[in-house]
Amino acid sequence: MNARTSATERPRIVGVIASRADVDAATQMRKSPDLFELRLDCFADIANQLERKLPRLGAPLIITARHPQEGGANKLSIRQRRDLLIRFLKYASYIDFELRSASALRLLPTLAEKKKVRRIISFHNFQSTPHPRILAAKARAARAHGANIFKVATRTDTPIELARLLDFITDKRVDLPIAAMGIGKLGAISRVLLARAGSALVYASITAATDVEGQLSLEQLRALGVGK
């Protein structure tokens, strides 16, 4: 992937697997997205069952085990999250962990690189969208920790908040692929606008049901002309 994804390139579509129903739907898809994101924090108690179903998925995997303060399920400790990520690393094309966890998980980027697994370092803010300068500083920090992609998901309830995300993703001084998305009242429109503005990845629910405000389904994204 180039240093930045241009607005003329098609973003890669990521189907989010965060429940047993998602697993069942994903393994039965006739037309898979470009990638699946596997939310390991949602499957901590059934990891063995989950592992048996992975060969039936029709697209490469992003694995992540979310920090509880950034939307993670089951209040997993850093050790529990690290162990899940290491266990499932052999199935992954990408690994995603939060910038706040980068120091505690500092061995993961090296381990991932040895296995030729690319690194997504992420930042989530469910209260607001910080100024583009702050987001740019976080992107630089992510790159310093070995990120191949910086993912940012922030609250977009107002046009000003959405404009901040758009300003950030179009800032040519940020020399790293960016995956950006909004959450909240303008979350749905943000997914489409940011995809067309150069977001490297666009995340979507596999089924119509989702707990993420503003996240569209794969079917809805395709109907809007985003993705394959």
Contacts in CASP RR format, 6 or more apart in sequence:
PFRMAT RR
TARGET T0000
AUTHOR 0000-0000-0000
METHOD contacts of the structure
MODEL  1
MNARTSATERPRIVGVIASRADVDAATQMRKSPDLFELRLDCFADIANQL
ERKLPRLGAPLIITARHPQEGGANKLSIRQRRDLLIRFLKYASYIDFELR
SASALRLLPTLAEKKKVRRIISFHNFQSTPHPRILAAKARAARAHGANIF
KVATRTDTPIELARLLDFITDKRVDLPIAAMGIGKLGAISRVLLARAGSA
LVYASITAATDVEGQLSLEQLRALGVGK
1 148 0 8 1.000
1 149 0 8 1.000
1 177 0 8 1.000
1 200 0 8 1.000
2 177 0 8 1.000
3 175 0 8 1.000
3 176 0 8 1.000
3 177 0 8 1.000
4 172 0 8 1.000
4 174 0 8 1.000
4 175 0 8 1.000
4 176 0 8 1.000
4 177 0 8 1.000
4 178 0 8 1.000
4 198 0 8 1.000
5 11 0 8 1.000
5 177 0 8 1.000
5 178 0 8 1.000
5 198 0 8 1.000
5 199 0 8 1.000
5 200 0 8 1.000
6 198 0 8 1.000
7 170 0 8 1.000
7 196 0 8 1.000
7 197 0 8 1.000
7 198 0 8 1.000
9 198 0 8 1.000
10 227 0 8 1.000
10 228 0 8 1.000
11 195 0 8 1.000
11 198 0 8 1.000
11 199 0 8 1.000
11 200 0 8 1.000
11 201 0 8 1.000
11 202 0 8 1.000
11 226 0 8 1.000
11 227 0 8 1.000
12 33 0 8 1.000
12 34 0 8 1.000
12 35 0 8 1.000
12 200 0 8 1.000
12 201 0 8 1.000
12 202 0 8 1.000
13 33 0 8 1.000
13 34 0 8 1.000
13 35 0 8 1.000
13 201 0 8 1.000
13 202 0 8 1.000
13 204 0 8 1.000
13 218 0 8 1.000
13 221 0 8 1.000
13 226 0 8 1.000
13 227 0 8 1.000
13 228 0 8 1.000
14 33 0 8 1.000
14 34 0 8 1.000
14 35 0 8 1.000
14 36 0 8 1.000
14 37 0 8 1.000
14 62 0 8 1.000
14 201 0 8 1.000
14 202 0 8 1.000
14 203 0 8 1.000
14 204 0 8 1.000
15 26 0 8 1.000
15 33 0 8 1.000
15 35 0 8 1.000
15 36 0 8 1.000
15 37 0 8 1.000
15 203 0 8 1.000
15 204 0 8 1.000
15 205 0 8 1.000
15 206 0 8 1.000
15 218 0 8 1.000
16 22 0 8 1.000
16 36 0 8 1.000
16 37 0 8 1.000
16 39 0 8 1.000
16 203 0 8 1.000
16 204 0 8 1.000
16 205 0 8 1.000
16 206 0 8 1.000
16 210 0 8 1.000
16 212 0 8 1.000
16 215 0 8 1.000
17 23 0 8 1.000
17 26 0 8 1.000
17 36 0 8 1.000
17 37 0 8 1.000
17 38 0 8 1.000
17 39 0 8 1.000
17 206 0 8 1.000
18 39 0 8 1.000
18 42 0 8 1.000
18 73 0 8 1.000
18 211 0 8 1.000
19 42 0 8 1.000
20 46 0 8 1.000
21 207 0 8 1.000
21 209 0 8 1.000
22 205 0 8 1.000
22 206 0 8 1.000
22 207 0 8 1.000
23 50 0 8 1.000
23 53 0 8 1.000
25 206 0 8 1.000
25 207 0 8 1.000
26 32 0 8 1.000
26 36 0 8 1.000
26 57 0 8 1.000
26 58 0 8 1.000
26 206 0 8 1.000
27 53 0 8 1.000
27 56 0 8 1.000
27 57 0 8 1.000
29 58 0 8 1.000
29 206 0 8 1.000
31 228 0 8 1.000
32 57 0 8 1.000
32 58 0 8 1.000
32 59 0 8 1.000
33 59 0 8 1.000
33 204 0 8 1.000
33 218 0 8 1.000
33 227 0 8 1.000
33 228 0 8 1.000
34 59 0 8 1.000
34 60 0 8 1.000
34 227 0 8 1.000
34 228 0 8 1.000
35 59 0 8 1.000
35 60 0 8 1.000
35 61 0 8 1.000
35 62 0 8 1.000
35 93 0 8 1.000
35 94 0 8 1.000
35 201 0 8 1.000
36 57 0 8 1.000
36 58 0 8 1.000
36 59 0 8 1.000
36 60 0 8 1.000
36 61 0 8 1.000
36 62 0 8 1.000
37 61 0 8 1.000
37 62 0 8 1.000
37 63 0 8 1.000
37 64 0 8 1.000
37 96 0 8 1.000
37 203 0 8 1.000
38 50 0 8 1.000
38 54 0 8 1.000
38 61 0 8 1.000
38 62 0 8 1.000
38 63 0 8 1.000
38 64 0 8 1.000
38 88 0 8 1.000
39 64 0 8 1.000
39 65 0 8 1.000
39 66 0 8 1.000
39 72 0 8 1.000
39 73 0 8 1.000
40 47 0 8 1.000
40 63 0 8 1.000
40 64 0 8 1.000
40 65 0 8 1.000
40 81 0 8 1.000
40 84 0 8 1.000
40 85 0 8 1.000
40 88 0 8 1.000
41 64 0 8 1.000
41 65 0 8 1.000
41 66 0 8 1.000
41 72 0 8 1.000
41 73 0 8 1.000
41 74 0 8 1.000
41 76 0 8 1.000
41 81 0 8 1.000
41 84 0 8 1.000
42 72 0 8 1.000
42 73 0 8 1.000
42 74 0 8 1.000
43 50 0 8 1.000
44 65 0 8 1.000
44 73 0 8 1.000
44 74 0 8 1.000
44 76 0 8 1.000
44 80 0 8 1.000
44 84 0 8 1.000
45 74 0 8 1.000
47 84 0 8 1.000
47 87 0 8 1.000
47 88 0 8 1.000
51 88 0 8 1.000
51 91 0 8 1.000
54 61 0 8 1.000
54 91 0 8 1.000
60 92 0 8 1.000
60 93 0 8 1.000
60 94 0 8 1.000
61 88 0 8 1.000
61 91 0 8 1.000
61 92 0 8 1.000
61 93 0 8 1.000
61 94 0 8 1.000
62 92 0 8 1.000
62 93 0 8 1.000
62 94 0 8 1.000
62 95 0 8 1.000
62 96 0 8 1.000
62 120 0 8 1.000
63 85 0 8 1.000
63 88 0 8 1.000
63 89 0 8 1.000
63 91 0 8 1.000
63 92 0 8 1.000
63 94 0 8 1.000
63 95 0 8 1.000
63 96 0 8 1.000
64 85 0 8 1.000
64 95 0 8 1.000
64 96 0 8 1.000
64 97 0 8 1.000
64 120 0 8 1.000
64 122 0 8 1.000
65 72 0 8 1.000
65 76 0 8 1.000
65 80 0 8 1.000
65 81 0 8 1.000
65 82 0 8 1.000
65 84 0 8 1.000
65 85 0 8 1.000
65 97 0 8 1.000
66 72 0 8 1.000
66 73 0 8 1.000
66 81 0 8 1.000
66 98 0 8 1.000
67 81 0 8 1.000
67 98 0 8 1.000
67 100 0 8 1.000
67 101 0 8 1.000
68 75 0 8 1.000
68 76 0 8 1.000
69 100 0 8 1.000
70 98 0 8 1.000
70 100 0 8 1.000
70 122 0 8 1.000
70 123 0 8 1.000
70 124 0 8 1.000
71 124 0 8 1.000
71 126 0 8 1.000
76 84 0 8 1.000
78 101 0 8 1.000
78 104 0 8 1.000
78 105 0 8 1.000
81 97 0 8 1.000
81 101 0 8 1.000
81 105 0 8 1.000
82 104 0 8 1.000
82 105 0 8 1.000
82 108 0 8 1.000
85 95 0 8 1.000
85 97 0 8 1.000
85 105 0 8 1.000
85 108 0 8 1.000
86 108 0 8 1.000
86 111 0 8 1.000
89 95 0 8 1.000
89 111 0 8 1.000
89 112 0 8 1.000
89 115 0 8 1.000
89 117 0 8 1.000
90 115 0 8 1.000
92 112 0 8 1.000
92 117 0 8 1.000
93 117 0 8 1.000
93 118 0 8 1.000
94 117 0 8 1.000
94 118 0 8 1.000
94 119 0 8 1.000
94 120 0 8 1.000
94 148 0 8 1.000
94 149 0 8 1.000
95 108 0 8 1.000
95 112 0 8 1.000
95 117 0 8 1.000
95 118 0 8 1.000
95 119 0 8 1.000
95 120 0 8 1.000
96 119 0 8 1.000
96 120 0 8 1.000
96 121 0 8 1.000
96 122 0 8 1.000
96 151 0 8 1.000
97 105 0 8 1.000
97 108 0 8 1.000
97 120 0 8 1.000
97 121 0 8 1.000
97 122 0 8 1.000
98 121 0 8 1.000
98 122 0 8 1.000
98 123 0 8 1.000
98 124 0 8 1.000
99 121 0 8 1.000
99 122 0 8 1.000
99 123 0 8 1.000
99 138 0 8 1.000
99 141 0 8 1.000
99 142 0 8 1.000
99 145 0 8 1.000
100 123 0 8 1.000
102 121 0 8 1.000
102 141 0 8 1.000
102 142 0 8 1.000
102 145 0 8 1.000
106 145 0 8 1.000
108 119 0 8 1.000
109 119 0 8 1.000
109 145 0 8 1.000
109 146 0 8 1.000
112 118 0 8 1.000
112 119 0 8 1.000
113 119 0 8 1.000
118 148 0 8 1.000
118 149 0 8 1.000
119 146 0 8 1.000
119 147 0 8 1.000
119 148 0 8 1.000
119 149 0 8 1.000
120 147 0 8 1.000
120 148 0 8 1.000
120 149 0 8 1.000
120 150 0 8 1.000
120 151 0 8 1.000
120 179 0 8 1.000
120 201 0 8 1.000
121 142 0 8 1.000
121 145 0 8 1.000
121 146 0 8 1.000
121 147 0 8 1.000
121 149 0 8 1.000
121 150 0 8 1.000
121 151 0 8 1.000
122 150 0 8 1.000
122 151 0 8 1.000
122 152 0 8 1.000
122 153 0 8 1.000
123 135 0 8 1.000
123 138 0 8 1.000
123 142 0 8 1.000
123 150 0 8 1.000
123 151 0 8 1.000
123 152 0 8 1.000
123 153 0 8 1.000
123 154 0 8 1.000
124 152 0 8 1.000
124 153 0 8 1.000
124 154 0 8 1.000
125 153 0 8 1.000
125 154 0 8 1.000
125 155 0 8 1.000
126 154 0 8 1.000
126 155 0 8 1.000
126 183 0 8 1.000
127 155 0 8 1.000
128 154 0 8 1.000
128 155 0 8 1.000
128 161 0 8 1.000
129 154 0 8 1.000
129 155 0 8 1.000
129 156 0 8 1.000
129 161 0 8 1.000
129 162 0 8 1.000
129 164 0 8 1.000
129 165 0 8 1.000
129 182 0 8 1.000
130 154 0 8 1.000
130 164 0 8 1.000
131 164 0 8 1.000
132 164 0 8 1.000
132 167 0 8 1.000
132 168 0 8 1.000
132 171 0 8 1.000
135 152 0 8 1.000
135 164 0 8 1.000
135 165 0 8 1.000
135 168 0 8 1.000
136 168 0 8 1.000
136 171 0 8 1.000
136 173 0 8 1.000
136 174 0 8 1.000
138 150 0 8 1.000
138 152 0 8 1.000
139 150 0 8 1.000
139 152 0 8 1.000
139 174 0 8 1.000
139 176 0 8 1.000
139 178 0 8 1.000
140 174 0 8 1.000
142 150 0 8 1.000
142 176 0 8 1.000
143 150 0 8 1.000
143 175 0 8 1.000
143 176 0 8 1.000
147 176 0 8 1.000
148 176 0 8 1.000
148 177 0 8 1.000
149 176 0 8 1.000
149 177 0 8 1.000
149 178 0 8 1.000
149 179 0 8 1.000
149 200 0 8 1.000
149 201 0 8 1.000
150 174 0 8 1.000
150 176 0 8 1.000
150 177 0 8 1.000
150 178 0 8 1.000
150 179 0 8 1.000
151 178 0 8 1.000
151 179 0 8 1.000
151 180 0 8 1.000
151 201 0 8 1.000
152 165 0 8 1.000
152 168 0 8 1.000
152 178 0 8 1.000
152 179 0 8 1.000
152 180 0 8 1.000
152 181 0 8 1.000
153 180 0 8 1.000
153 181 0 8 1.000
153 182 0 8 1.000
153 183 0 8 1.000
154 161 0 8 1.000
154 164 0 8 1.000
154 165 0 8 1.000
154 182 0 8 1.000
154 183 0 8 1.000
155 161 0 8 1.000
155 182 0 8 1.000
155 183 0 8 1.000
155 184 0 8 1.000
156 162 0 8 1.000
156 165 0 8 1.000
156 182 0 8 1.000
156 183 0 8 1.000
156 184 0 8 1.000
156 185 0 8 1.000
156 186 0 8 1.000
156 187 0 8 1.000
156 190 0 8 1.000
157 184 0 8 1.000
157 185 0 8 1.000
157 186 0 8 1.000
158 185 0 8 1.000
158 186 0 8 1.000
159 186 0 8 1.000
161 186 0 8 1.000
162 182 0 8 1.000
162 186 0 8 1.000
162 187 0 8 1.000
162 189 0 8 1.000
162 190 0 8 1.000
162 193 0 8 1.000
165 180 0 8 1.000
165 182 0 8 1.000
165 190 0 8 1.000
165 194 0 8 1.000
166 193 0 8 1.000
166 194 0 8 1.000
166 197 0 8 1.000
168 174 0 8 1.000
168 178 0 8 1.000
168 180 0 8 1.000
169 178 0 8 1.000
169 180 0 8 1.000
169 194 0 8 1.000
169 197 0 8 1.000
169 198 0 8 1.000
169 199 0 8 1.000
170 197 0 8 1.000
170 198 0 8 1.000
177 200 0 8 1.000
178 198 0 8 1.000
178 199 0 8 1.000
178 200 0 8 1.000
179 199 0 8 1.000
179 200 0 8 1.000
179 201 0 8 1.000
179 202 0 8 1.000
179 203 0 8 1.000
180 194 0 8 1.000
180 199 0 8 1.000
181 187 0 8 1.000
181 190 0 8 1.000
181 191 0 8 1.000
181 194 0 8 1.000
181 199 0 8 1.000
181 202 0 8 1.000
181 203 0 8 1.000
181 215 0 8 1.000
182 190 0 8 1.000
182 191 0 8 1.000
182 194 0 8 1.000
182 214 0 8 1.000
183 212 0 8 1.000
183 213 0 8 1.000
183 214 0 8 1.000
183 215 0 8 1.000
184 213 0 8 1.000
184 214 0 8 1.000
185 213 0 8 1.000
187 213 0 8 1.000
187 214 0 8 1.000
187 215 0 8 1.000
188 214 0 8 1.000
188 215 0 8 1.000
188 216 0 8 1.000
190 214 0 8 1.000
191 202 0 8 1.000
191 203 0 8 1.000
191 204 0 8 1.000
191 214 0 8 1.000
191 215 0 8 1.000
191 216 0 8 1.000
191 221 0 8 1.000
191 226 0 8 1.000
192 216 0 8 1.000
192 221 0 8 1.000
192 224 0 8 1.000
192 226 0 8 1.000
194 202 0 8 1.000
195 202 0 8 1.000
195 226 0 8 1.000
195 227 0 8 1.000
196 226 0 8 1.000
202 221 0 8 1.000
202 226 0 8 1.000
202 227 0 8 1.000
203 215 0 8 1.000
204 215 0 8 1.000
204 216 0 8 1.000
204 217 0 8 1.000
204 218 0 8 1.000
204 220 0 8 1.000
204 221 0 8 1.000
205 212 0 8 1.000
205 215 0 8 1.000
205 216 0 8 1.000
205 217 0 8 1.000
205 218 0 8 1.000
206 217 0 8 1.000
206 218 0 8 1.000
207 217 0 8 1.000
208 217 0 8 1.000
208 219 0 8 1.000
210 217 0 8 1.000
216 224 0 8 1.000
221 227 0 8 1.000
222 228 0 8 1.000
END
